[in-house]
């Protein structure tokens, strides 16, 4: 793993640690806190499915090697509802960048849409790597 990347204890997704919630068993008091203190940490995606699985299968307790109080789960559910409300309240704008092809551009060899992994729809054709024309 790259530096500052962490893995979700529920879905096992790897991402920068800022994308996760951090739950900590604080040393030496062994109290469980949300993103406070130093000690044994577990990371969880801010999604309903990950939180549900972590609670149902006691994944937080297993990762932190201690019992997780119900108040922690209540706080996480509250964070989740706040997180989803903030996402839903933001207006979604799509800004076309130079690396995205226009909707009307097609590969000149196979006449399909742009190819995955290429910024220019005709770049695969220019390199002789058009997958759809074979």
Backbone bond lengths (Angstrom), bond angles and torsions (degrees), N, CA, C in turn:
res aa  C-N    CA-C-N  psi(-1)  N-CA   C-N-CA  omega(-1)  CA-C   N-CA-C  phi
1 X - - - 1.462 - - 1.522 109.36 -
2 X 1.296 114.22 149.92 1.447 120.99 178.36 1.525 109.79 -75.84
3 X 1.335 118.70 159.97 1.463 120.61 177.89 1.531 110.63 -61.47
4 X 1.327 115.94 144.93 1.461 124.24 179.60 1.521 113.19 63.59
5 X 1.319 117.86 19.99 1.450 122.33 171.72 1.518 107.31 -103.95
6 X 1.323 115.75 143.99 1.456 121.05 -179.94 1.524 108.60 -132.49
7 X 1.339 115.42 168.74 1.457 121.71 -179.25 1.520 109.23 -119.84
8 X 1.330 116.33 134.13 1.464 121.97 176.90 1.528 108.61 -68.06
9 X 1.335 117.19 134.23 1.461 120.32 -179.14 1.532 111.69 -73.14
10 X 1.310 116.83 -14.23 1.456 119.98 -176.57 1.523 112.19 -97.52
11 X 1.323 117.99 -57.81 1.473 121.00 -176.58 1.528 113.02 -98.08
12 X 1.326 117.87 -8.63 1.469 124.47 177.72 1.528 113.08 69.70
13 X 1.337 117.67 17.74 1.467 121.79 177.71 1.524 109.21 -72.47
14 X 1.319 117.00 140.29 1.457 122.91 177.19 1.517 108.67 -102.83
15 X 1.342 116.14 131.45 1.464 121.11 -179.47 1.526 108.14 -158.35
16 X 1.338 117.50 169.16 1.464 119.50 174.25 1.527 109.94 -58.19
17 X 1.308 116.42 144.69 1.461 119.05 -173.12 1.528 113.67 -63.00
18 X 1.323 118.28 -18.86 1.463 120.96 177.30 1.528 111.49 -69.55
19 X 1.333 117.91 -17.66 1.458 121.81 -179.35 1.527 112.30 -81.85
20 X 1.315 117.84 -5.58 1.455 122.13 -175.43 1.517 112.10 -116.07
21 X 1.338 114.80 164.12 1.459 121.30 166.28 1.512 107.28 -90.24
22 X 1.316 116.41 140.04 1.462 121.64 179.86 1.515 108.41 -108.03
23 X 1.321 116.56 124.78 1.451 123.07 176.54 1.523 106.55 -115.20
24 X 1.326 116.86 130.11 1.460 121.62 -170.19 1.524 111.17 -123.49
25 X 1.335 116.43 135.28 1.456 121.60 165.54 1.531 105.24 -94.04
26 X 1.306 115.18 106.30 1.457 121.68 -171.25 1.530 109.61 -70.91
27 X 1.326 115.22 137.77 1.457 122.26 176.97 1.510 108.70 -97.11
28 X 1.259 123.22 137.52 1.464 131.47 -1.53 1.533 113.32 -94.94
29 X 1.325 119.34 0.78 1.465 121.20 -173.62 1.531 113.64 -72.77
30 X 1.336 117.87 -19.44 1.463 124.66 -179.31 1.521 112.83 64.16
31 X 1.333 117.94 19.63 1.456 121.23 174.71 1.525 108.69 -82.66
32 X 1.317 116.18 148.61 1.465 121.40 179.54 1.525 108.52 -96.29
33 X 1.322 116.08 127.24 1.463 122.93 -178.56 1.526 109.30 -128.92
34 X 1.323 115.02 160.98 1.463 120.71 175.04 1.519 109.41 -97.76
35 X 1.318 116.77 109.81 1.461 124.36 173.95 1.524 113.80 54.96
36 X 1.316 116.60 36.69 1.472 120.09 176.83 1.507 109.87 -135.14
37 X 1.300 115.52 137.07 1.451 120.79 171.98 1.506 113.94 87.51
38 X 1.321 112.55 177.56 1.456 121.07 179.68 1.509 108.83 -110.96
39 X 1.307 115.22 146.66 1.452 120.22 179.15 1.517 110.10 152.66
40 X 1.311 115.47 -157.58 1.460 121.27 -179.14 1.529 108.82 -75.99
41 X 1.336 116.83 127.12 1.459 121.86 -175.34 1.522 111.61 -117.01
42 X 1.316 114.67 152.32 1.461 122.81 171.42 1.524 106.98 -132.94
43 X 1.320 116.24 147.42 1.464 121.17 -177.46 1.518 109.31 -118.84
44 X 1.344 114.56 141.56 1.450 121.25 -175.10 1.522 109.72 -138.27
45 X 1.338 116.68 135.12 1.465 121.20 175.58 1.526 109.47 -63.68
46 X 1.329 117.88 143.66 1.471 119.84 177.15 1.527 111.50 -82.13
47 X 1.343 116.66 57.83 1.453 121.85 178.82 1.520 109.65 -126.95
48 X 1.320 115.28 155.18 1.454 120.55 -178.51 1.527 111.30 -64.37
49 X 1.321 117.66 -41.99 1.467 120.41 -177.27 1.529 111.79 -64.26
50 X 1.322 117.06 -41.30 1.468 119.82 179.46 1.527 111.39 -68.33
51 X 1.319 116.16 -41.49 1.461 119.54 179.75 1.522 110.80 -66.66
52 X 1.327 117.55 -40.64 1.456 121.32 178.13 1.525 111.05 -61.68
53 X 1.325 116.51 -47.72 1.466 120.56 -179.46 1.521 111.16 -64.58
54 X 1.329 117.00 -39.90 1.463 120.29 179.91 1.523 110.82 -63.88
55 X 1.325 116.97 -38.72 1.452 120.37 -179.59 1.535 111.03 -74.64
56 X 1.307 116.58 -44.39 1.461 120.61 -176.53 1.530 112.02 -66.34
57 X 1.312 116.86 -41.24 1.465 121.23 -175.40 1.524 113.34 -99.44
58 X 1.322 116.98 9.44 1.470 123.19 178.50 1.528 112.24 55.05
59 X 1.312 116.44 40.12 1.465 119.71 -178.36 1.521 112.02 -69.85
60 X 1.334 117.55 -33.51 1.471 119.18 176.95 1.518 110.38 -66.02
61 X 1.315 116.78 -45.69 1.468 120.67 179.51 1.513 112.02 -60.46
62 X 1.340 115.90 -41.66 1.469 119.72 178.83 1.519 111.67 -66.92
63 X 1.323 117.47 -41.61 1.466 120.64 -178.21 1.528 111.06 -69.55
64 X 1.320 116.23 -38.36 1.467 119.58 -178.21 1.521 112.81 -87.76
65 X 1.332 116.98 -8.77 1.459 123.18 -179.43 1.526 111.80 56.68
66 X 1.325 115.45 43.31 1.455 122.20 176.43 1.521 108.83 -161.24
67 X 1.315 116.49 164.56 1.457 120.35 176.89 1.528 109.15 -74.81
68 X 1.329 115.87 136.87 1.463 120.82 179.71 1.524 107.54 -101.08
69 X 1.349 117.54 121.26 1.459 119.67 -178.90 1.525 111.82 -66.70
70 X 1.344 117.38 151.29 1.469 120.68 -179.79 1.525 112.99 -60.93
71 X 1.335 117.81 -25.50 1.468 120.99 178.84 1.527 111.45 -62.07
72 X 1.315 116.95 -32.13 1.472 120.93 178.95 1.528 109.37 -66.54
73 X 1.326 116.66 -44.98 1.467 119.54 178.11 1.523 111.20 -64.91
74 X 1.331 117.10 -39.12 1.467 119.73 177.07 1.525 110.83 -61.47
75 X 1.326 116.49 -42.66 1.467 120.64 178.63 1.536 110.59 -64.34
76 X 1.339 117.46 -39.49 1.462 120.79 178.76 1.526 111.28 -66.55
77 X 1.323 118.37 -40.39 1.464 120.67 176.32 1.521 110.41 -63.83
78 X 1.337 117.20 -37.86 1.464 120.66 177.45 1.528 110.43 -65.51
79 X 1.341 116.47 -42.91 1.475 120.53 176.59 1.522 110.47 -60.19
80 X 1.339 116.15 -39.87 1.462 120.55 -179.31 1.523 110.88 -64.09
81 X 1.318 117.50 -44.51 1.468 119.30 179.72 1.529 110.95 -65.76
82 X 1.339 117.66 -37.96 1.465 120.69 175.95 1.521 111.02 -66.13
83 X 1.333 116.66 -40.02 1.467 121.82 -179.27 1.529 110.08 -64.34
84 X 1.335 117.20 -44.59 1.455 120.58 -179.48 1.525 111.24 -68.44
85 X 1.335 116.89 -35.75 1.461 119.96 178.16 1.527 110.83 -65.56
86 X 1.335 117.04 -38.99 1.460 119.84 179.61 1.525 111.36 -69.31
87 X 1.327 117.27 -34.47 1.465 120.65 178.00 1.525 109.84 -68.32
88 X 1.328 117.08 -43.02 1.462 121.20 -177.80 1.521 112.68 -70.53
89 X 1.336 118.16 -24.76 1.457 120.61 -178.25 1.524 113.01 -83.56
90 X 1.333 117.82 -17.03 1.463 121.09 179.96 1.524 109.78 -78.49
91 X 1.337 118.04 132.46 1.464 119.05 176.30 1.525 109.63 -72.13
92 X 1.301 114.82 138.61 1.465 119.46 -179.40 1.514 109.45 -92.96
93 X 1.317 114.89 124.24 1.451 120.73 177.10 1.511 108.19 -122.96
94 X 1.290 115.10 138.95 1.454 119.06 175.39 1.507 107.51 -107.76
95 X 1.293 114.55 121.45 1.455 120.50 179.41 1.516 107.28 -110.87
96 X 1.305 115.44 118.92 1.458 119.81 179.08 1.515 108.96 -74.92
97 X 1.299 115.20 132.61 1.459 119.48 178.47 1.520 109.13 -107.73
98 X 1.305 115.30 172.41 1.457 120.03 -179.65 1.521 111.52 -67.04
99 X 1.343 117.12 -25.19 1.456 119.34 -177.39 1.514 112.32 -81.18
100 X 1.351 118.75 -13.15 1.451 120.80 178.16 1.524 109.50 -94.42
101 X 1.304 117.44 134.47 1.456 119.36 177.69 1.516 110.28 -74.92
102 X 1.319 116.10 154.95 1.455 120.86 174.45 1.514 108.68 -66.79
103 X 1.332 115.97 155.59 1.458 120.54 -177.47 1.522 111.55 -62.43
104 X 1.314 118.04 -28.79 1.451 120.91 -176.43 1.514 114.33 -85.02
105 X 1.324 119.48 -6.44 1.451 121.62 -176.73 1.522 110.35 -81.96
106 X 1.299 116.95 134.95 1.454 123.13 176.42 1.514 109.10 -130.83
107 X 1.299 115.12 160.60 1.457 121.52 174.70 1.522 107.79 -65.13
108 X 1.314 116.68 132.92 1.461 119.76 -177.36 1.524 111.93 -75.01
109 X 1.328 117.43 -15.46 1.459 119.07 -179.67 1.533 111.23 -89.91
110 X 1.330 117.89 -47.60 1.466 118.88 -175.33 1.523 112.65 -105.46
111 X 1.327 117.72 -8.83 1.457 124.32 177.60 1.525 113.35 62.62
112 X 1.315 116.89 22.04 1.469 119.79 175.22 1.520 107.96 -98.80
113 X 1.314 116.86 -178.33 1.458 121.33 177.91 1.513 111.09 -66.00
114 X 1.341 116.71 179.00 1.459 119.92 -177.52 1.522 109.84 -64.37
115 X 1.319 114.90 156.59 1.455 121.61 -176.99 1.518 110.33 -91.75
116 X 1.309 116.21 143.67 1.465 120.45 -179.68 1.515 110.91 -62.59
117 X 1.321 114.39 142.11 1.456 119.85 176.55 1.511 113.51 84.03
118 X 1.318 118.05 -1.21 1.456 119.93 178.34 1.511 108.77 -118.07
119 X 1.291 116.60 134.62 1.462 120.97 179.39 1.526 110.32 -74.61
120 X 1.306 116.77 -33.76 1.460 122.21 -178.89 1.528 108.04 -109.64
121 X 1.330 118.76 127.55 1.462 119.36 -177.13 1.513 113.39 -62.72
122 X 1.302 118.13 -23.68 1.460 120.76 -178.70 1.526 112.76 -95.05
123 X 1.327 118.02 -2.97 1.462 119.29 -177.76 1.515 111.23 -68.47
124 X 1.329 118.70 -35.66 1.459 120.66 178.45 1.523 109.87 -66.17
125 X 1.325 114.93 -38.20 1.453 119.63 179.45 1.521 110.35 -66.60
126 X 1.333 117.01 -39.75 1.455 120.71 -178.97 1.517 111.03 -66.21
127 X 1.345 117.11 -29.96 1.453 120.37 179.91 1.522 111.40 -90.83
128 X 1.340 117.41 0.89 1.449 120.71 179.90 1.515 112.81 74.24
129 X 1.351 118.00 25.70 1.461 121.27 -176.83 1.517 112.06 -114.48
130 X 1.291 119.13 26.24 1.468 121.85 -179.12 1.519 107.80 -69.22
131 X 1.336 117.36 111.82 1.455 122.02 -176.12 1.526 112.14 -74.00
132 X 1.325 117.58 -30.52 1.457 119.92 -174.11 1.521 113.94 -80.07
133 X 1.323 118.54 -15.86 1.457 119.97 -176.58 1.515 112.45 -93.26
134 X 1.310 117.36 -2.56 1.478 120.24 -177.60 1.504 110.98 -81.53
